[in-house]
Amino acid sequence: MDLSGKLSDEENLIKNNFDEYCQKNYVPNYQHYLDNREFPVKIMKDLSGMLLPLTLPMDVNENVDDVMLGIISEEMGKYEFPLPAFLTMHFSRLLPHIGDESLREKYIQKYLSGNSVICGAYTEPGHGSDAYHITTEAHKSENKYIISGEKAFVSNPGIADIFMVSTRTGSGISIIMLDSSMDGIETYEIENMAHMFKGEFGGIRMNNVRVPDTHRVGEENKGFKLLMDILSIQRVHVGLYAIGIAESALSEAIEYAKMRRAFGMPISKFEAVSFRLADDMAKIESIRALAYRALSMENHGMDNRIESAAVKGYGCEVAFNAVSDALQTLGAAGYSKTSSLERKFRISRGFLLGDGTPDIQKLIISRKIFGKEFSP
C-alpha cells in the first residue's frame, strides 16, 4: 500500500481472495452461525491455506507484514468475521517465542493447519488494565510449573484449545502456554452485550495446573515486556477491525438515506443526516491513515507506541460513534433486532473496553510525550 492507499498486486490478490471467500462461504451462513451460537471451527481450516502463513514469522527475529495484515483486519471488520479467528491470528505472534524447539514446531504446525484457536488470558477479576499487578502464580517444581489463579473477562476461553497465560514467576511475570486438555483448568462463560458464540467470553480458573517448563513463552520473568509489545501492535489491528465495522455501517446508512424519503425528498438532502455521516467518514479516513502509518512503522522497526495507542483509543471511539450515527439514520428500523446495525452497535461498543480503554491509551501517550515523571 502506498501513500495514496493504492494496494500492491499481492495485497489486492489476498484481499480479493478473502472477500470472495467471505461472500461465498461466510456471509450466506452468517445467520445460521448466529442462530446456533456455535463457533464455526471450519473457518480456521479455511484460513489455513489463505491467511495463516502470513501471520506467523518462522523466527523471533523475522517480522510479518503488518500492513498486509491490517488490510485483512479491516476487511474482517466489514464482514463481522468471528473474533475468535481474528484474535487467534494475532495471538499467534507468541508461538515463535516458545523456547523448546520441538514444542514450538508442534504448535506452529498445529496453528498453520487450522487446528488451533488461541486465547490470550491476561486480565483478572481485580486486575483489568493493570496487567502487571496480577495474582496468578506459577511455582517451579523441578522441570514443571504449578499454576493457580483466575483470569476473567477473557475472549474465547470456552472455544480456544491454547491459552497464553500471564503469571507471576517469582521476581517478574512470565507467559506460559497451557493446553485446554490439561488437568486443573476450568473455563466459565459470561454473556456480554455482543455475545455471538458459546464460550466466546468468560474466564479461566487454574487449580494447581502442572505444566512442563518447556511451555514457557519467552524468557522467565520477562513476559510482561513481551506481552506489552504484542498488545501494542495488536491494538492497531483491533482499531482497524472496529473501523471496518463502522465502514460497513456507514455504507448501509448512506444507501438507506438515498432511498428513504421524507417531506417529499430523500433524507440525504437534509444536512442533519448527510453532514453527520460526512463527519463520520472524514474521521474514519483519518484513523485509517494513522493506522496504516503505525503498521508501516512497525514493518520498519520504528517506535509507534503513540500512533498505536491513538488508533486503539480514538479510533474505536470514532468507530462506535459512526455506527451509532448510522443506526440513528435508519431510526426505528436500525434499532430493530433484525437490523445488522443493532448488532454492529453492540459489537463496536466492546472495543472501547477490550485491549485497553481510551483512557488507558491516553495514559500511554502522555507517558510517552511527557515521561513518567511528569505524566499521570
PyMOL commands that set and color helices and strands:
alter all, ss='L'
color gray80, all
select helices_A, chain A and resi 9-36+42-48+52-55+66-78+83-97+101-112+213-215+223-259+267-269+271-299+305-330+332-335+340-350+358-370+372-374
alter helices_A, ss='H'
color red, helices_A
select strands_A, chain A and resi 118-121+137-141+144-155+162-168+173-179+185-189+201-212+216-217+261-262+265-266
alter strands_A, ss='S'
color yellow, strands_A
deselect
rebuild
show_as cartoon
